[in-house]
Amino acid sequence: MTEAFTLASVIASHYTDAWVQVASYGMASLVGVARLEQNAHWTSDVVAGGILGTVVGKAVVRMNQRIRENDHAGLEFSVVPEVRPGYRGLQASLRF
């Protein structure tokens, strides 16, 4: 759920056409409907995932815009997920 709405909000943030907004959030909503229909999640899970995904997607777009506008900023911080067999984690880096 969260991933679907994160992607939908990133796509919707880059296009002003109403049909793109409706299509991206509509497809993300269909993921939620499918999860409910398969009894894989409760309604509260789907709503929380949709809200969280939208917030994360919009934050990523906003952060990316700031980085592009302020190209000569002194510090860069990034967090990257690491997924390997038997290992799940995050890698954080700070460039200065």
C-alpha positions as CSV (number, residue, x, y, z in Angstrom):
1,M,0.0,0.0,0.0
2,T,2.6,2.5,1.1
3,E,4.7,1.9,-2.0
4,A,1.7,2.3,-4.4
5,F,0.8,5.6,-2.9
6,T,4.4,6.8,-2.7
7,L,4.8,6.2,-6.4
8,A,1.4,7.7,-7.2
9,S,2.2,10.9,-5.3
10,V,5.6,11.2,-7.0
11,I,4.0,10.8,-10.4
12,A,1.1,13.2,-9.6
13,S,3.5,15.8,-8.3
14,H,5.3,15.9,-11.7
15,Y,2.2,16.4,-13.8
16,T,-0.6,19.0,-13.6
17,D,-3.1,17.2,-15.8
18,A,-6.1,16.0,-13.8
19,W,-6.2,12.7,-15.7
20,V,-2.7,11.8,-14.5
21,Q,-3.7,12.6,-10.9
22,V,-6.8,10.5,-11.1
23,A,-5.0,7.6,-12.9
24,S,-2.1,7.5,-10.5
25,Y,-4.1,7.7,-7.3
26,G,-6.8,5.5,-8.8
27,M,-4.4,2.7,-9.5
28,A,-2.9,3.0,-6.0
29,S,-6.4,2.8,-4.6
30,L,-7.1,-0.4,-6.6
31,V,-4.1,-1.9,-4.8
32,G,-5.8,-1.1,-1.5
33,V,-9.1,-2.6,-2.7
34,A,-7.3,-5.8,-3.8
35,R,-5.6,-6.1,-0.4
36,L,-9.0,-5.7,1.3
37,E,-10.7,-8.2,-1.0
38,Q,-8.0,-10.8,-0.4
39,N,-8.3,-10.3,3.4
40,A,-4.6,-9.4,3.4
41,H,-5.2,-6.1,5.3
42,W,-7.7,-4.3,7.4
43,T,-9.3,-1.1,6.3
44,S,-7.2,0.8,8.8
45,D,-4.0,-0.7,7.3
46,V,-5.0,0.4,3.9
47,V,-5.9,4.0,5.0
48,A,-2.7,4.3,7.0
49,G,-0.6,3.0,4.2
50,G,-2.2,5.4,1.8
51,I,-1.6,8.4,4.0
52,L,2.0,7.3,4.8
53,G,2.8,6.7,1.2
54,T,1.4,10.0,0.1
55,V,3.4,11.9,2.8
56,V,6.6,10.1,1.9
57,G,6.2,10.6,-1.8
58,K,5.5,14.3,-1.5
59,A,8.4,14.7,0.9
60,V,10.8,13.0,-1.6
61,V,9.6,15.3,-4.4
62,R,10.0,18.4,-2.1
63,M,13.5,17.3,-1.0
64,N,14.6,16.5,-4.6
65,Q,13.4,20.0,-5.7
66,R,15.4,21.6,-2.9
67,I,18.5,19.7,-3.9
68,R,18.2,20.6,-7.5
69,E,17.5,24.3,-6.7
70,N,20.4,24.5,-4.3
71,D,22.9,22.5,-6.3
72,H,25.9,23.9,-4.5
73,A,24.8,23.0,-1.0
74,G,27.6,22.0,1.4
75,L,26.1,18.8,2.9
76,E,24.5,15.8,1.3
77,F,22.7,13.2,3.3
78,S,21.3,10.0,1.9
79,V,19.7,6.8,3.3
80,V,19.6,3.7,1.1
81,P,17.8,0.5,1.9
82,E,19.9,-2.7,1.8
83,V,18.3,-6.0,1.1
84,R,20.3,-9.2,0.7
85,P,19.7,-12.8,1.6
86,G,19.6,-12.9,5.4
87,Y,20.1,-9.2,5.8
88,R,17.8,-6.2,5.8
89,G,19.0,-2.7,6.8
90,L,19.7,0.9,5.9
91,Q,22.9,2.5,4.8
92,A,23.3,6.2,5.7
93,S,25.9,8.5,4.2
94,L,26.9,12.1,4.8
95,R,29.0,13.9,2.1
96,F,30.6,17.2,3.0
